[in-house]
Amino acid sequence: MSKFATLAAPLCVAASAGIGTPALAPSSRRLATKRQKVRSRRRQLVAIAKPSGPRKSWRRRSLEFTAMESLARQALQAALEIADVEPGGSAFSQSDDHDALWVDARQIVHEKSPSVLEVRLTKAAMRAQRAGVMADPRLSHARKASEWVTVTLGGLDDLSFIHQVIALAAAIHRPVAGAVLRGPPVGADLARRRRFD
């Protein structure tokens, strides 16, 4: 056996036995274990927070919810295309927003909630439309003595129906031909109407 082999043999035995190799200190082992637990906990939290079902369908549901919030405003905006209809403040709220529509200084529709509108008809119109718009399940008339009917919007497909009802209200309250069309009340005039309506 050569001199080199004689010297190398003890070193190989020591290395195989783990003698002379650096070992992790107890504090280092605790730190590594703690890091593993943190990573595992993060993976669990991500799994819990992730929405169930395909991501595409989750986004679609969010978009539908956003559209539902603005249905009443979309209906009011579209109704401005009807002749003689003007935007204004509502006599049934203290908001400064133009959340109502007027014809000849008479409020004909206002927003009650993001998906509910109230429209002013007349008793004669309600009787005439008993088999028409009044028979639609989206329209309700809870207060028999009132001229106001409630229209509930369940989706974008209902915008054409509410447009039809608002057009009917505008035709009812439109002044006779040749009469001067009065605008929506503002300022003190609107405040007075809010006090009594």
Buried (B, 14 or more C-beta within 10 A) or exposed (E): EEEEEEEEEEEEEEEEEEEEEEEEEEEEEEEEEEEEEEEEEEEEEEEEEEEEEEEEEEEEEEEEEEEBEEBBBBBBEBBEEBEBBBBBBBBBBEEEEBBBBBBBBBBBBBBBEEBBBBBBBEEEBBEBBEEBBBEBEBBEEEEEEEBBBBBBBEEEEBBEBBBEBBBBBBEBBBBEEEEEEEEBBEEEEBEEBBEEE
